[in-house]
Every structure is written in C-alpha cells, then in structure tokens.
Amino acid sequence: MASAVGVIFSNIHDEKIPELSRHRTMASIPFGGRYRLIDFPLSNMVNSGITTVGLVTKYNYQSLIDHLGSGKDWDLARKDGGIILLPPYSDETDAPYTNRLEALKGITGFLNRRKEDYVVITDCDGVARIDIADIIRYHAEKQADITMVYHEEEDISSNYFITIQPDESGRVKDLQINPSGNGKVNLYINVMVISREYLLNIIKTAIAHGLSSFGRDILAKNVNTMKIYGYKFDGYYAGVKSLKSYFKHNMELLDKDVRDELFGARDIYTKVRDSAPSKYIEGAQVKNSLVSDGCIIEGVVENSILFRGVKVGKGSVVKNCVVMQDTVIGSNVELNCVITDKNVVIRDRRHLAGCEILPYFISKGRMI
C-alpha cells in the first residue's frame, strides 16, 4: 500500500449535538458503552497501516487528550509519527479557524513536513468500520485527484451535508450541498483520500484567491475539472447528526448483527481501563443490554447501554436508556428513553421519561 498520513477533525461538527459537545469535542463524545467517537476513524486508520495521524483541535479538547494519552492503546506511541496534536491557529493569524478550509491552511506546516504520498481526511461524526487501505488502492487505480467515500442514505436531517452522483466508472459528475427533496441519496460521509502534494496545491490556490469554503469553493465549483471519484461504502454506517440520531445509533448496538459487523473482523481500539467486573446483586434482572465493567446492578435493566461504573439501585427500572460513566441511579427509580451524561446522580423515587425521537437528556454532573 502507498504510504498515507491521517488528518482527523475533532471539532468540525460540534454544533450538531450541543447537548453532548458543551464540555467536550465531538471526537470525545462517549458511544456504545466504552468507546469515544474518535475511536472509530482512528482505529480504521491504524488497521489500514497508517501510523501518523494529525488531530485538528479547536476548543474543549481536554477530555480528548485525557482519552488518547500517548496513543499506546492504538499502537501510536511512537518517536516518529503517532498522534500529533494540531492547534487551531496558523502562522498567519492568532484567531481559531472558522471552517474546514481555514483549518487546512493552518496545518500546511504539518503537511509540508510529511513525506507520505496520500492524506486521509476524516471527521468524527460517523461510526463505521472502513477499510481505508482499500479506498487508497481504489484512489490509485482510478488515478483520482480526490476520492470521496459515500453511503446510500434516506431522510437526511442535518443542517449541512453533501451528496454526490458518480457515473458508471465512479467519477463524480454532480455534487450538491444541502439538496432539497426526499428519497435515497449518496451521502458523503466525510472520509476523503487525496494526494498530499495535490492538497497542498489546493490550499495554496485557495489562499491566493481568498476562498473560504472547501465544499462550495473547491469541490462543488470544480467537480467537472477535478478528477473526483466516489467510493461506495456498503457496510454499517451511523451518522451522529443530532441527539435523536445519537440515541438511535446507540440503541442499534443492541442488535447482534450490527455489533458483529461493527466490531467483528477488525478491532476497534479504545482506552483500556482496569476496572473490576460488573456485579449483579440478588434480584437484579438484565435483558438485551450492554453492560460495561465496574457496574453494580440491583434493579431491572432492559434494552439499555450502561457505561463503566454505573450503579442501579434496588427496585429501579431502567428501560431504553443510554447511561454514561459513573452515573448513580437511586432506589425505586423509573427511567425510559433517557440519556445521562457522566457523573449524574438520580435520587430515589424519580420517574423520568422521553421517547425515541426526543430522549430525555441529563447533562454532565447534575443531580436530580
């Protein structure tokens, strides 16, 4: 495989799920019991042989740094390469970037110092197990300028998205931003392969012409002159675009087929914690749920995802919930369609409920 360097944007979609990104980046939002959203793109890169990853930050990234540490859990604790934190400032300005193109302008120094042939650019708003090495091979075979990964989706609910229309050869003939209408579309899932030198030329041209949007000013306006190809991803893809979609995709993990596809052939790595096994006290009932290490359960848990260190008191019933790390649920509590952030305390005899399209959310550290 030709050599490639990774670039991951950690903050680029924070506004889509403000409830969970208020105190953290999109990249460090907890998902699926023991993971963070960044674990999926980072693991995809590592599994495809990419050993240098530039992480573009902006703000609220302390929890992300705590999660990644030295990178050893992803085999990225290296003297040459590994995880490289890229600040949100460029050499030309002391103001943080406001869009993707400005962020790319700010990391040209990092890109210039690298020697790899290709750059794999990805965001942290999607959960999928993708073979990036295969995308790079496809990119090289097509002699493409840019390869955009897409997934067939229906009923897109997002304030900004890109759809593409490739021809029989895979070359993109039409690219639209926020198109109107319903039905199936080829949704660009924010994974891209591009030649490193070609990307640097694009950035230099953008600076010279005062361009401001990577999607509108570069991709959409040059779709007929650039050799842009689409790579169709047919596997499981979960786009985290809102609190509703976050809840929905967590609940999908209760389906064994989804778990097998997402975590089957190749590992998804995360920070390892040496927690004690979960304890099930006499009288506890657990059905169709994912329970992480360190939990203590005395009540009933059904169709729910419990992160590490959760406590469920005696007589409590937790159904269809996502309960994050170190949440304490008292006795005789009833929860249905509830998302709790970390370190929440729910006192005895509380009854809280939401629904599938509007889950009840409790912010980090609150006591109810």
Protein Blocks (a to p, Z undefined) as FASTA:
>chain_A
ZZddddddfklmmmmmmmlmmmbcfklpceehiacfklmmmmmmmmnopabdcdddfbhp
lmmmmmnmnolmnopacfbgcjddddfbdfkbccdcfbfklmmmmmmmmmmmpmbfbdcd
ddfkbccdddfklmmmmmmmnopabdcdddddehiadfbdcdddddfkopafbdcehiac
edjddddehiacddfklmmmmmmmmmmnopabfklmmmmmmmmmpccdddddfbdcdddf
bfklmmmmmmmmmpmklmmmmmmmpccdddddddddddddehiacehiaddehiacfbdc
ehiacdehiacdehiacehiacdehiacdehiacehiacdehiacdehiacdddfklccd
ddehiaZZ
